[in-house]
Structure formats: structure tokens, C-alpha cells
Amino acid sequence: MEKGGNWALVLAAGQGKRIGTDVPKQFLPVGGKPLLFYSLQTFQDLTEIDGILVVADNSYKDLIMNSGFNKIKGLTEGGAERYLSVCCGLRALQAMQPDYVLIHDGARPFADAGLILRTLDGAKKYGAAAAAIPVSDTIRVADRDGFGAKTPDRRTLFAMQTPQTFAFLPILNAYEELLDHPEFLPVTDDAEVLQKVKGQKTYLSQGSPKNRKITNPEDLELLKTISL
């Protein structure tokens, strides 16, 4: 297998406790197949993607490796927190020496090809790019007593999505350093890791309101009304 290229790192190790099901949300059957398979299919169909590595519990290895997606080259187990799972995946990808890695939540089935490629184009231009959408609601910052204290400028606020796409070595090095310096914690996404640890900003490429993460029971009801 040739080294380099663009690799998708798809995270499917979460337990999805908030959704209230025995099966992790990314493996819930939707339209006759696991929810995870929708995002895997999109990466599979993109000629710009050279390989896929999935981070998931080893109990799902047979399901994933026998899914028919020939770009899936491996599965590695994750950690107790998202950032640990990402680090496990990045370490597993080292042998392939990717040029760029697209880190994607497996519970976001609606990321389309255009959205994904915009993050890749942004990463090639700026070193790091993530899908994001402007916040439409007014945001209030609460004080310690639970009262609204101030209103930030909505024009500067964006809701982060995935994929978040990076030149491979800088994001790998940022995660390795994060593990050695717990004072950087907590972190909420990959762009924050890169900025906190390395001081590098991430370009915000055009996301989509449709590219939502399936998190709550209400989201499962929404799936029934949207064609995947």
C-alpha cells in the first residue's frame, strides 16, 4: 500500500449514553444498516480519500472490516475520552504517513462530499480546516448565579462540526504533547487541541445545518424524517 495521501479517521468508540440505548448510537440500525455506515460510504465514494481507519470497540471489528468498504484499512480501539480515541487513531495511522487526516465523528451521518472536500481544500491551504456553521440564536453568557451576564457578538460565533482536517504531523504532535501536558485539558475538539498546544488556528470552512451529530433520543426521531 502506498504511503501518504488523505486518510479519514472515523471515530466510533463512544458509548452514546445520552441517547439511552443499549447499542452505541453509531451502530444503531437506520434504514437497514448501522448509522456509522452512512459516513463511511461517503468517504468510500470520494476519490480524494485514499484510506479509512475506524476507531471502535474491538467487538465491532468483524462488522466493520466485513462491511464491503475496501478503503477501510484497519480498526483500532479508542480510549475513555474522545481526545484519547483520536490519539489512538493518529498513532495507528503513523505507519501510513498520511499527508492529511480528516477526523470525523461516526455519529454525523449527513456530512456530504462537498462539505468534506471544503475542509480538505482548507487544510491544504492553511494547514488546518474544520466544518463550522454560524450560530443563529442569540447567545447569553451566564454569571455564577445563573443570570444572563453578557451577550457576545453573534457574528463571531460558529458551531463546530466534523470533519476537522489537518496536515498529519502537526496534529499528531499536538495530541502527543497534550498527553504529556494535562494542563491543556479540557479540550472539546481537534481544532482546540491544535490551538492550545501549538498556537495554530484552524480555518472555518462552510459546514451545513444538516450535518448534525446524533446525540439525543430526539435526534433518532429526526432521522425518520430525513432521507439518508
N, C-alpha and C positions, 0 to 999 in steps of 0.2 A: 504494500500500500504506500502510495506517495505521501510524503510528509508536507506540512504547510497547509495552505488553503483556509477555508472558512468552515468552522465547526459549530454546530448547535449543541449547547449544553442544556438539556431539558430536565428541570427539577420536578421529581415526582415522589419525593421521600416523605412529604408532610403527612401528618395523621388526620388533618382536617377536622379537629374536634368540634369546631364551632358549627359544623353542618349537621351534627347529630346523627350520623350513620355509622354502622359497624365497619363498612368498607371505606377506605380513604376516598375522598371526593374525586381524585384524579382517575380512580378505577371504577367509579360508578357507571353502570351501563346507560348510555344515552344513544338512542337511535340504533340499538343493536350492537354497540361496541363501546369500549371504555372511553370516558371523556378524554383521557390523555391522547388517544389515537388521533383526534382531530388536529391537534397542533403538530404531532409527529407527521401526519400526512402532508401538511403544508410545507414543512421543512423537506420532506422527502421529494416533493414535486419541484422544488426550486433548484435549478441547475447551478446556481451560485453557492449552494451548500454542498460541501464535499463529504461531510460525515456528521453523524449524530451520536452523542453519548448521553445516556439516561442515568440520572441519579435516582435510585429507588431501592426499596427493601428487596433483599435477595429472594424473598418468597415470590416476587413477581417476575423473576428473571426469565423463566420459560415463556410466560405470556408475552413479554416484550421482545425477547430475542426470536420468537417464532411468529411475530406479528406480520411478517411479509415485507417490512420496510428494510430494504437492503442497505440503506445508508446508516442504519444503526450498527455501530461497530463495537459497542460494549455497554455494560451496565456496571455501575459502582454504587456501593451503599453510601448513604449520607450520614449526617450527624443529628444531634438533638435539636439544633437550631438551624435556620436557613443558611446563615453565613458559614456554618461548619459543612453543610451539604455542598455549598458552592465550592468551598476549598477542596473538599474531597474530589469533586468533579474536575476542577482545574488541575489538581495533581495527577489525576488519571489521564488527562489529556497531554501531559508533558511529553510523552513518548512520540506523539504525533506532530509536535512542534507547530501548532496552528499559527497562521498569521493573525487571524481574528477569531474571536469566540463570541457567539450570540447566546447570552444567558436568558433562559425563558422559563416562566412558571408553567408547569404542565396543566395547571387548572385554569389557564386562559386559552380556551379553545377557539376564540374568534380572531386571533392575530392573522391578518391576511398577508399575501405576498408583498403587496406594495408597502405596507407598514414595516414589515421585516426588512425589506431591502433599503428603505429610507434610513434605518438605523445602521445598516452595513455601510451605506454610502457616507453617512455622517462620521462613522468611526474611521473610515479610510481617509477622510479629510481632516478630522480633528483628533483622532486617536481614541475617542470615546463618544458614544451617542446612545440615547435611550428614548424610547417612545414615551410621549407625555401629552396630556391634553390640558388646555386652560381650565381653571376652576370656574364654574358658572355661578355657584352660590356665593353669597356674602359669607366671609369667614370672620368669626369673632374669637379673639384670644381671651380666655378666662383668667381671672385672678385666683388666688389661693382659696377664696371663699366661694367660688363658683359663679361670680358675677362677670358679665362681659366687661373687659377692661380696655380693649382697643381693637380697631379694625384694620388689618393690613391691606395694602393696595392690591385689589384682586387682579390687576393686570400683570402682576409679578408672580402669581401663584399658579402652579401646574400640578396636576395629579400624575404621579409617575406610574408607568406601566412596564411591561416587558414585551419584546426582548430589550435587554440592555447589552450593547455590543462594544467590544473593546479590542484594541491591539492586545495580543495574548500575554506577552511577557509582563507588561506593566500591571495588568490586573492580577496576574498570578503573584507577582512580587508584592503587590499591595495586600493581598489576602495572607500571604505568608508572614508579612510583617505585622498584620493585625493580630495573628495568633500569638506573636511574641510580645505584643503590647496591648494588654486588655484595657488600658486606659482609653483606647479609642472606642470601646463599646459604650452604649449600644449602637448598632447600625441597623438601618431599615432596608437598604437596598445596596446594589453593587456600586452605583454611582457615588453613594455616600462613602463607601469604603475607599474608593479611589481618591476622593477629595480629602477625606480626613487623614489618610495615611500618606498620600503622595502630593497633596495640594493641587491635583489636576481636576479641572472642571469637566463636566460631561455636557455635550451638546444635546439639547432637547429637540428631537425630531418629531414630526407630526404623528401623533397616535390616533386613536379612534375611541369614541364613547362606547362602541360595540365591544371593544377589546377589554372587557371586564373580567375580573378574577372571580371564579365561582367560590364563594366563601360561606354564605348563609343558606338555610333552607329555602328562603325566598328566591335565591338565585336558581335553585333547581326548578322552581315553578316557572321562572322566566325562560329556562331552556326549552320548555314545552311550547313556547310561543314564538321562538326564533328558529329559523331554519339553519341548521349547521351544514 
